[in-house]
Amino acid sequence: MSSPPQQFEQLLTSLLSGDNNTRNQAEKIYMNTKKQQPNQIIQALLQVARTSEQTEMRNLAFVRIRRSLIVLS
C-alpha cells in the first residue's frame, strides 16, 4: 500500500490523464476532499511542490495552491 503523499501524487497524476473518465473522477475526488479537508489539501500540495521528482507534478501543485489562495482573497 502506498503512503498518503504517494496517493495524493497519484491523484494529481490522474488530474493530468488523457482519459476523460479518469480525469473527471480525479477532479471529483480532489474537489470533495478540498471541501471537506481544505487545510490537508494545501499541506499535501505544498509537500508535492517541495518534494516531487516530477516537474509536471510540482508545477501542478503550485497551480492548485495559487488557485486556492486566489479563492481565499
N, C-alpha and C positions, 0 to 999 in steps of 0.2 A: 504494500500500500504506500502511496506517495504522501509526502508531508504536506501540510496546508499551503506553504509557499509554492510548492510544485503544482498542487492542484489549482491554485489561483493563476499561475503562469499558464497552465493548460487551458483554463477558461479564457485567458487573453488570446492564446493561440487560436482558440475556436472562434473568437470575435473577428479574426482575420481570415477565416476559412473562405475558400472559394465556393463552398457548398451553402446555398441559401438556408436550407433547413438547419444545418449545424450552426451557422451564424445567428439565425433567429432564435434558436433555443439558447445559445450562449448569451445573447442580449437579454432575454427574459430573465435568466438566472442572475446575470450581473445587476440588472435594474431592481429585481426583487431584493437581492442582498444589499444593494445600495440603500434602498428604502428602509430595510429592517436593521441594518448594521452599518450606518454611514462611516463611523469612525474606523471600523475594521477595514472597510474598503480602502480608505485613504492610507491607512498603515500598510496594507498589502501592496497598494500601488507604489508607495514610497520604497518598500522593500524590493520590488521588482525593478524599479527605476535605478536603485543603487547597486543591485547585485546580479541582475540577469546578464548572461554572457551574450545574449542575442540583442543586437542593436535595435531590431524591429520591436522587440518586447519593451525595451527601455523607452523608446520613442512613444509607443502606445500608452505606456504607463504615465509618462509626462503629459500627454494629450488629455488623458482621462482625469488626471489631477487638475490640470488647468480648467477643464470643463466644470469640475466640481467646485473650484474656487470662484469661478465666474457666477455660478448659481448662488453662492453664498454672499456675493457682494451686492 
